[in-house]
Amino acid sequence: MATSYVPRSGLESIRLSIPTTALWLGGTTVLALLALYFIGIDQGAVSIFGDDMHVHEFVHDARHFLGYPCH
């Protein structure tokens, strides 16, 4: 007698409500915009955090890797 085998991964599917999904989407958007600002826009001299070059120097190589000019 043949029986059909259905493989199970052991993981349950996650059911998200609309407010939970909106919260995750909003949080992800905010983090992405912060990353874009610090890597792509913040120049140190025109930083919204004052005349400080620490953030610029920290992400300097990432700026060049992603093609942002900074010199």
ROKE-469441 format. One record per residue (C-alpha): x, y negated, z negated; residue in three letters; residue number from 1. Coordinates in Angstrom, 2 decimals, decimal comma. Example, Ala and Ser with C-alpha at 12.3 -4.5 7.8 and 13.67 -1.06 7.14 Angstrom:
<nodes>
+---------+---------+---------+-----+-----+
!      c1 !      c2 !      c3 ! res !   n !
+---------+---------+---------+-----+-----+
!   12,30 !    4,50 !   -7,80 ! ALA !   1 !
!   13,67 !    1,06 !   -7,14 ! SER !   2 !
+---------+---------+---------+-----+-----+
</nodes>
This chain:
<nodes>
+---------+---------+---------+-----+-----+
!      c1 !      c2 !      c3 ! res !   n !
+---------+---------+---------+-----+-----+
!    0,00 !    0,00 !    0,00 ! MET !   1 !
!    1,50 !   -3,35 !    1,07 ! ALA !   2 !
!    1,32 !   -6,32 !   -1,21 ! THR !   3 !
!    2,19 !   -9,83 !   -0,22 ! SER !   4 !
!    5,02 !  -11,48 !   -2,11 ! TYR !   5 !
!    4,78 !  -15,20 !   -2,81 ! VAL !   6 !
!    8,08 !  -16,59 !   -4,11 ! PRO !   7 !
!    7,75 !  -19,06 !   -6,97 ! ARG !   8 !
!   10,37 !  -21,57 !   -7,90 ! SER !   9 !
!    9,16 !  -21,82 !  -11,46 ! GLY !  10 !
!    8,61 !  -25,57 !  -11,10 ! LEU !  11 !
!    5,22 !  -27,12 !  -11,50 ! GLU !  12 !
!    4,12 !  -29,95 !   -9,24 ! SER !  13 !
!    3,99 !  -33,36 !  -10,86 ! ILE !  14 !
!    0,74 !  -35,25 !  -10,71 ! ARG !  15 !
!    1,21 !  -38,99 !  -10,98 ! LEU !  16 !
!   -1,57 !  -41,46 !  -11,51 ! SER !  17 !
!   -1,76 !  -44,69 !   -9,53 ! ILE !  18 !
!   -0,58 !  -46,88 !  -12,46 ! PRO !  19 !
!    2,38 !  -44,55 !  -13,10 ! THR !  20 !
!    3,30 !  -44,57 !   -9,42 ! THR !  21 !
!    3,02 !  -48,37 !   -9,29 ! ALA !  22 !
!    5,26 !  -48,66 !  -12,35 ! LEU !  23 !
!    7,94 !  -46,42 !  -10,79 ! TRP !  24 !
!    7,72 !  -48,29 !   -7,47 ! LEU !  25 !
!    7,97 !  -51,67 !   -9,20 ! GLY !  26 !
!   10,92 !  -50,58 !  -11,34 ! GLY !  27 !
!   12,74 !  -49,14 !   -8,36 ! THR !  28 !
!   12,16 !  -52,34 !   -6,39 ! THR !  29 !
!   13,51 !  -54,52 !   -9,21 ! VAL !  30 !
!   16,63 !  -52,36 !   -9,57 ! LEU !  31 !
!   17,20 !  -52,38 !   -5,80 ! ALA !  32 !
!   16,89 !  -56,17 !   -5,65 ! LEU !  33 !
!   19,30 !  -56,57 !   -8,56 ! LEU !  34 !
!   21,81 !  -54,30 !   -6,82 ! ALA !  35 !
!   21,38 !  -56,30 !   -3,61 ! LEU !  36 !
!   21,97 !  -59,57 !   -5,46 ! TYR !  37 !
!   25,07 !  -58,43 !   -7,34 ! PHE !  38 !
!   26,68 !  -56,66 !   -4,37 ! ILE !  39 !
!   25,54 !  -58,83 !   -1,49 ! GLY !  40 !
!   24,77 !  -62,33 !   -2,69 ! ILE !  41 !
!   26,63 !  -63,16 !   -5,91 ! ASP !  42 !
!   29,81 !  -65,01 !   -4,97 ! GLN !  43 !
!   31,06 !  -65,91 !   -8,42 ! GLY !  44 !
!   31,42 !  -69,65 !   -7,76 ! ALA !  45 !
!   27,71 !  -69,96 !   -6,90 ! VAL !  46 !
!   26,53 !  -67,34 !   -9,38 ! SER !  47 !
!   23,33 !  -67,92 !  -11,34 ! ILE !  48 !
!   25,25 !  -66,71 !  -14,40 ! PHE !  49 !
!   27,76 !  -69,57 !  -14,36 ! GLY !  50 !
!   31,23 !  -70,05 !  -12,96 ! ASP !  51 !
!   32,39 !  -66,51 !  -13,62 ! ASP !  52 !
!   34,10 !  -64,13 !  -11,19 ! MET !  53 !
!   33,83 !  -60,92 !  -13,25 ! HIS !  54 !
!   30,78 !  -59,53 !  -11,40 ! VAL !  55 !
!   32,24 !  -60,48 !   -8,03 ! HIS !  56 !
!   35,53 !  -58,76 !   -8,76 ! GLU !  57 !
!   33,75 !  -55,68 !  -10,15 ! PHE !  58 !
!   31,79 !  -55,10 !   -6,91 ! VAL !  59 !
!   34,44 !  -56,51 !   -4,56 ! HIS !  60 !
!   35,33 !  -53,23 !   -2,83 ! ASP !  61 !
!   31,67 !  -52,26 !   -2,50 ! ALA !  62 !
!   31,04 !  -55,57 !   -0,74 ! ARG !  63 !
!   33,68 !  -54,82 !    1,89 ! HIS !  64 !
!   32,55 !  -51,19 !    2,24 ! PHE !  65 !
!   28,98 !  -52,36 !    2,96 ! LEU !  66 !
!   30,15 !  -55,04 !    5,38 ! GLY !  67 !
!   29,49 !  -58,17 !    3,31 ! TYR !  68 !
!   32,04 !  -60,93 !    3,85 ! PRO !  69 !
!   33,40 !  -62,56 !    0,74 ! CYS !  70 !
!   36,66 !  -64,25 !    1,74 ! HIS !  71 !
+---------+---------+---------+-----+-----+
</nodes>
